[in-house]
Amino acid sequence: MARYQCPDCQYVYDESKGEEHEGFAPNTPWIVIPEDWCCPDCAVRDKLDFVLIEGSTGEKNISSNNTLSVSAKVSSSDVNTEISNTTMGAEIALDVATEGQHLNGHKPRVTNSQSGAAFLKWICITCGHIYDEALGDEVEGFAPGTRFEDIPNDWCCPDCGATKEDYVLYQEKLG
Amino acid sequence: MNGKNSVLDSAPEYVDKKKYFWILSTFWPATPMIGIWLANETGWGIFYGLVLAVWYGVLPLLDAMFGEDFNNPPEEVVEKLEKERYYRVLTYLTVPMHYAALIVSAWWVGTQSMSWFEIGALALSLGIVNGLALNTGHELGHKKEAFDRWMAKIVLAVVGYGHFFIEHNKGHHRDVATPMDPATSRMGENIYKFSTREIPGAFRRAWGLEEQRLSRRGQSVWSFDNEILQPMVITVVLYTLLLAFFGPKMLVFLPIQMAFGWWQLTSANYIEHYGLLREKMADGRYEHQKPHHSWNSNHIVSNLVLFHLQRHSDHHAHPTRSYQSLRDFPGLPALPTGYPGAFLMAMIPQWFRSVMDPKVVNWANGDLSKIQIEDSMRAEYIKKFTHNVGADDKRGATAVAS
């Protein structure tokens, strides 16, 4: 079961708990949550902005028999989502495929927790903006894989203008 | 990053100079009762309009006199500041203040002999402070705890605007500064026209959002879990009781105070994002809600009676931040005065436009395509603001530099 966090207000969507108030029963996988759903606490970030903080998008293995393997491209690299080939599964697979395409259009916000262990995320303590080394920042001109230490020291947070010094390692905050 | 720790260790104790002044926000809703007391003591009915005079007259003057406060709490203390119960308790205490103001005023109108002029003045006074029940509900409704959210619904019920809790948090914040938002005004749109788009539009959006949420839960929109209906029930019960106790005068008094309360919200929505527009990105989504998508005001006196609502830029960028931690940023689009003065200006469209339109154009660096413009005004604006682009640009550049 994976957990996803709102990068603005730190609200966490936990697949195993779901979010009853919003109508998502426990064990509702992230991929079936509507794309236009926004953070129930702050509403200024939506599903596509959420960051995977625990588990992986590939953890939703409903059954091993008769599975449909979808190369979803939800994450920045090759996480495969396996979903049982029931009617529901097929629907999900379709969702994932379209979402994959959609996500490719703009930076995917989900990081790879399987092979990219060396990539880190950094959070701006002033505004919560997250710099993810795996994704880089296209707008700022940092290719995917650009290490935080390789970013110029005079670089400022693209959201609030805080200095590079104002960033802290994101993983630390979760512990 | 080691440097950070040493800074933390050696940081001098931060003192929030505004800490005890926030009590003003808690007591301001009691002002109509002071007006009643003064009217009773002196026999001058004019005091029923005390709030009107203070809100539209005295506060703008005080804002001009005391000016702006640009101080921000240092980031290291924000976590502690957010956790301090004191600040939260002040917002809770404000809730019974609004109820007291409503009930005492209704009791006075129902039991004393007052002229219709006096009743009208008191209704408008009460409307202003109970319009600010929306402000109290706003601060509470953004919090994550269930208790705070219930307090928000309870206080919003005072003025019969319970759907604000859904509409504002999940609708307005999501869509702000885009054409989808009925609560963002367009440049050139006057407040009266705006209100006919904003008031019904806001209700429709809230209802739609709640319908969507409940259907996901497999419930009907007419369920008691509907968070629009919950406060509405409180309002109906409350107003029915007032009518039963204080008689038919309530049929006039209550609608006037309620309408004027709603008008305060309309005024706030009107000035908070006037003309501003978020840019659409290549993938069709709008850019995130950033501080420069709201008009900010650092005017100290009006901020102190409004729980910092006027630090609206930071609020919209980070809606769950508490009022005591809201920050100013350099280079924000700024209102020339606090909300009370700006509300007054808004009611005189010519005045408001003459002050704000150049500021909006300046904000967009003269690029009219980056502004939300009222369709019927577009031609006029193109003529006005592209005609002497050189002069405007220069003025804009110096304004930004200073």
Boltz contact constraints between the chains, C-beta under 6 A:
constraints:
  - contact:
      token1: [A, 9]
      token2: [B, 320]
      max_distance: 6.0
  - contact:
      token1: [A, 23]
      token2: [B, 213]
      max_distance: 6.0
  - contact:
      token1: [A, 23]
      token2: [B, 216]
      max_distance: 6.0
  - contact:
      token1: [A, 23]
      token2: [B, 217]
      max_distance: 6.0
  - contact:
      token1: [A, 38]
      token2: [B, 174]
      max_distance: 6.0
  - contact:
      token1: [A, 41]
      token2: [B, 144]
      max_distance: 6.0
  - contact:
      token1: [A, 41]
      token2: [B, 320]
      max_distance: 6.0
  - contact:
      token1: [A, 42]
      token2: [B, 319]
      max_distance: 6.0
  - contact:
      token1: [A, 42]
      token2: [B, 320]
      max_distance: 6.0
  - contact:
      token1: [A, 43]
      token2: [B, 169]
      max_distance: 6.0
  - contact:
      token1: [A, 43]
      token2: [B, 170]
      max_distance: 6.0
  - contact:
      token1: [A, 43]
      token2: [B, 173]
      max_distance: 6.0
  - contact:
      token1: [A, 43]
      token2: [B, 174]
      max_distance: 6.0
  - contact:
      token1: [A, 44]
      token2: [B, 173]
      max_distance: 6.0
  - contact:
      token1: [A, 44]
      token2: [B, 289]
      max_distance: 6.0
  - contact:
      token1: [A, 44]
      token2: [B, 319]
      max_distance: 6.0
  - contact:
      token1: [A, 105]
      token2: [B, 283]
      max_distance: 6.0
  - contact:
      token1: [A, 106]
      token2: [B, 283]
      max_distance: 6.0
  - contact:
      token1: [A, 125]
      token2: [B, 75]
      max_distance: 6.0
  - contact:
      token1: [A, 126]
      token2: [B, 75]
      max_distance: 6.0
